Amino acid sequence: EWILVVEDLEKHGIATDSLRRLFVDNSSLFERLTCHLLFVIPVGLAYSDDAERMPFGRERQFVVPDIAVYRPNHEPDENGIQALLDVIDRRIDGALLAEPLARSLAIASGGNIRDLFDLLHRASLAAEVREASRIERQDALEAIQTLRGIYKQQMGETFFDAKNSVTIQDKLAKLA
């Protein structure tokens, strides 16, 4: 079987509108190919209104983390975690979030900046609901559980899944 991998389109100077035309207006070209396709598309295109019209809908789009929080041997990647902590420090007053909680949220984000900001936002909302002046452990855990629930839903099986597909339980076990 063949696999077609296409990446770095925006780095080669291809205009955003040209990419939109390629993936949206000419989506039928990709649907006719009889091979596996792997495209690395600009994040903006993946979250645009046109994303649903691409030949690979949102259910087949996956965000690959930009910043490692673990090494292949499952040891924490302290450089990656520190980079995420630096982002948090630049965005949030240190008095609102203790460093161990910031570290937990950084790791829980999986290195994905969008998920990190989502976790911080959800944790801050939980603290606000409690009328607290700081994000506490329970707020962070609530935010993490919500994000896990979102990912669990995205990993669920659909009627397109093959007869011998990996069950949701097996997928969740791999995350543990």
Rosetta blueprint (number, residue, H / E / L):
1 E L
2 W L
3 I E
4 L E
5 V E
6 V E
7 E L
8 D L
9 L L
10 E H
11 K H
12 H H
13 G L
14 I L
15 A L
16 T H
17 D H
18 S H
19 L H
20 R H
21 R H
22 L H
23 F H
24 V H
25 D H
26 N L
27 S H
28 S H
29 L H
30 F H
31 E H
32 R H
33 L L
34 T L
35 C L
36 H E
37 L E
38 L E
39 F E
40 V L
41 I L
42 P L
43 V H
44 G H
45 L H
46 A H
47 Y L
48 S L
49 D H
50 D H
51 A H
52 E H
53 R H
54 M L
55 P L
56 F L
57 G L
58 R H
59 E H
60 R H
61 Q L
62 F L
63 V L
64 V L
65 P L
66 D L
67 I L
68 A L
69 V L
70 Y E
71 R L
72 P L
73 N L
74 H L
75 E L
76 P E
77 D L
78 E H
79 N H
80 G H
81 I H
82 Q H
83 A H
84 L H
85 L H
86 D H
87 V H
88 I H
89 D H
90 R H
91 R H
92 I L
93 D L
94 G H
95 A H
96 L H
97 L E
98 A L
99 E H
100 P H
101 L H
102 A H
103 R H
104 S H
105 L H
106 A H
107 I H
108 A H
109 S L
110 G L
111 G L
112 N L
113 I H
114 R H
115 D H
116 L H
117 F H
118 D H
119 L H
120 L H
121 H H
122 R H
123 A H
124 S H
125 L H
126 A H
127 A H
128 E H
129 V H
130 R L
131 E L
132 A L
133 S L
134 R L
135 I E
136 E L
137 R H
138 Q H
139 D H
140 A H
141 L H
142 E H
143 A H
144 I H
145 Q H
146 T H
147 L H
148 R H
149 G H
150 I H
151 Y H
152 K H
153 Q H
154 Q H
155 M L
156 G L
157 E L
158 T L
159 F L
160 F L
161 D L
162 A L
163 K L
164 N L
165 S L
166 V L
167 T L
168 I H
169 Q H
170 D H
171 K H
172 L H
173 A H
174 K H
175 L H
176 A L
